[in-house]
Amino acid sequence: MTKPSVLAIGLDPTFVDLSVMPQFTPELVRSYIDAQIEGLRMLGYDVESCLIDTGETAEAVTAAALNAPL
């Protein structure tokens, strides 16, 4: 039996302006994302993370992740 697959797409925290929430750092946000992905894995999902920037490469990175073999 194969595991259900999930592609988790979101903004890479290093590209997010966190100045309105100075208590958060890119490292803290990334740690939270990693914990949530690990939680999905523990529930039996095969999870791939796709963190993108806010620039010109976001579309290409997303397309590559969507077209990657399972």
ABEGO torsion letter per residue (X at the ends): XBBBBBBBBBBBAAABBAAABAABBAAAAAAAAAAAAAAAAAAGBBBBBBBBBABAAAAAAAAAAAABBX
